[in-house]
Amino acid sequence: MQHYELLILFFVIACVYASVGFGGGSSYLAIMALYALPFKEMRLVALICNIIVVAGGTLVYIKHKQVNWRKILPLVVLSIPAAFLGAKLKLSQQVFFIILGCSLLGASILLWIKTKYSDKEIEVKDDTYVKDGLIGGAIGFLSGMVGIGGGIFLSPILNLSKWDTSKKIAATASVFILVNSISGIAGQLIDAPDHINYERVALLCVAVLAGGQIGSRISALKFNHILVRRVTAVLVFVAGIEVLNKQLHWFNI
């Protein structure tokens, strides 16, 4: 029964996140934490699912020339090795879940913030390269530790700083998630989990593939993206509180 519930939840998460240009790694982790899946397996599964969801969207963005490689390069040049190093860190189960819970709370706040989406092209400035590199490196390292792509943090930050048009920010987040997820998996495979439930992993991959394909197609429809993001923010916030409560015993319930 647990398998079927996970499949449905992963399908829905992939559909919702793909519709707003994300991979869903943070929510996959939240669900797996609530279902008490092996924590060493959780990060690997979340990153694989991320790649499946964002790979198609990234190709679409490249095809429609929404990817500005000159601006993306400073963001990923440090994030890729940082994600690899973060994934290599050996964390105890308690430390991992505390970092995960705090990351979920931070992600929920960023998701909740309403940003004004710009359609105006922003000129590339050389003095932003260092800042972009530091932002990308910091998010990449956190992404590697927790097992997410980092787009859920990067996209709101870029929107708040009016980094570029909303479409190009979405394309940048998609590329960022993809490369960080691949780098994170590479870091994890050096010390791969001893036991992996390959059947469960395969079924979850199929679920997010289907959900991601549907979500990427409905993203073209006119619906309230802010509402979707805020509903997701509430769910991620509740999951973060629950994860931290299990580790820190905030509430005696």
GIWOBEL-V6386 format. One record per pair of residues at least 4 apart in sequence whose ideal C-beta (glycine too) atoms are under 6 Angstrom apart, sorted by the first residue. I is the first residue (numbers start at 0). GAP is how many residues later the second one is. Records with the same first field share a line. If there is no record, write none. Layout:
I->GAP + GAP
//
This chain:
5->4
6->196 + 200
8->22
9->194 + 197 + 198
10->196 + 200
12->4 + 11 + 14
13->4 + 10 + 39 + 194 + 197 + 198
14->196 + 199 + 200
16->5 + 7
17->35 + 194 + 197 + 198
18->196 + 199 + 200
19->205
20->149 + 152 + 153
21->129 + 130
22->27 + 30 + 31 + 126 + 154
23->4 + 29
24->21 + 25 + 123 + 124
25->78 + 81 + 122 + 126
27->18 + 21
28->13 + 17 + 71 + 118
29->74 + 209
31->5 + 10
32->210
36->5
38->54 + 57
39->153
40->4 + 152 + 155
42->104
43->144
44->156
45->101
46->100 + 134 + 137 + 138
48->159
49->99 + 127 + 131
50->4 + 130
51->153 + 156 + 157
52->155 + 159
53->4 + 120 + 123 + 124
56->117 + 159
57->116 + 117 + 120
60->5 + 6 + 110 + 113
61->5
65->101 + 102 + 105
66->104
67->100
69->54
70->53
71->4 + 100 + 103
72->4
73->55 + 58 + 59
74->57 + 61
75->4 + 60 + 103
77->4 + 55 + 58 + 59
78->4 + 57 + 58 + 61 + 101
79->99 + 103
81->55 + 58 + 59
82->57 + 60 + 61 + 97 + 100 + 101
83->99 + 102 + 103
85->55 + 58 + 59
86->57 + 97 + 100 + 101
87->99
88->56
90->4 + 5
93->153
96->146 + 150
97->149
98->47
99->46 + 143
100->139 + 142 + 143
102->43
103->132 + 135 + 136
104->135
106->45 + 129
107->125 + 128 + 129
109->46
110->118 + 121 + 122
111->118 + 121
112->43
114->44 + 45
116->49
117->44 + 47
118->46
121->42
127->4
135->4
138->4 + 11 + 14 + 15
139->40
142->5 + 7 + 37
143->40 + 43
148->28 + 31 + 32
149->4 + 26 + 30
150->4 + 22 + 25 + 26
153->19 + 22
154->14 + 18
157->5 + 11
158->10
163->4 + 5
176->4
179->4
207->4
210->4
240->4
243->4
244->5 + 6
//
